[in-house]
Amino acid sequence: MSREAGAPETSLELARFLSASRYEDLPAALRHEAKRSLLNFFAVAFAGSREIAVETALGLLQEFAGPPQAAIVGRPERTDLATAAFLNCASANVYDFDDTHPRTVIHPTAPAAAPLLALSHRQRVSGPALLHAFVLGAETECRIGNAVSPGHYRRGWHITATCGVFGAAAASGKLLGLDAQGLLWALGNASAQSSGLVETLGFMAKSLGVGNAARNGLLSALLAERGFDGPARPLEGPRGFLQVMGEAADPSEITGALGERWELLDNTYKPYPCGVVLNSVIDGCLALQARGDCPPEAVESVTLHGHPLLRQRTDRPDVATGREAQVSAHHAVAVCLLFGAAGLAQFSDAAVRDPRVLALRRTVSIVDDAEIPVEGIRIELKRRDGTRETLVVEQARGSAGRPLADSELEDKLRRLAADGAPGCRPEPLIEAVWGLEDLADASELLRLAVPS
């Protein structure tokens, strides 16, 4: 954790960069990727807007809510800014259908975008200002994630929640116009609220960590705006985030090439509502099923050879709910081979209870192979007649090597709006996101994302 004599401290250098950054400094490709991220955010927030965890949280939080200022994606209700940030973030992440930063497996958009959309109802915000703040928030959380990866996640910290709160604080602070000192305080306030455990994946409690990342990051910035101070070294201090929650953390990952290398340019988008490490598994099993020569009743065993993260995240043969199934390789294999699909219906409670799914799940096993990249898989299928088949997927659909096209993201939004929020009209929203740089009032985004 040592630094060169006279060099700015990590937290302060990051705060100074955030404060000095100008919209004009953002490359055109980065602005476009930010719009893709926001398009995907609205798509998955539509899907999750009426999920049971979101419904339950809304019912309770409305009892304590302040003035109904901000909209909730896909819903007619309005609520206070902090609650809207929580709910919109949780909705976007609840189905694990949101974006992924490959190096850290952070889902960066929900924590950074949700508080900005809420703030757009508090003050007049232009499209470029919102886009700029979002990019900086995503950059902050992903760089902090880089500094503590892979040990942070391996220890059991849910990195979208723990690092997302810093992204939310940075994004909110930038939109509020905080100077470097204010942004440093916002990061310090966020450090006091960084939490979230991998143990909660597959349960409603996951949405607490993720939703709180957005809400608490917003709170961190609003408090800093009022002079609520924080530590001078919240990231690199002897008892700061990097030391306490990292393993051999590298502060240079946070400040190296700031403004030159942009993490959002590596962002990826999911074609399936599940943990990102399952995408290649699904691709492979859908390909096997499409051949028509391997009916489920003929399957004796399916062995998945994958990166160790696959087993660590998804070795869950006995899931009992659709939420748990989103991080179960056994379930993903079963529904793909049975139904030839991997959508929201295949990761539902009903699908989990299907006797055919239960039977096929028992045939699946996972073997670690560190030589296989996270986005790859080797599937070995053995039939009851003794014949075998091997299928290799080197890069999953939606990965950096096989990214979803703009048109595919638009179709994802249309499909999920129709399924999760049928009263919403997707076309005006799609046009507004692509035209964000010309939008005078960014609150128009949320207005277009609620039932007409």
Summary of the structure (lengths in Angstrom):
residues: 452
radius of gyration: 21.5
end to end distance: 53.1
largest distance: 72.0
contacts: 1773
relative contact order: 0.14
helix: 55%
strand: 8%
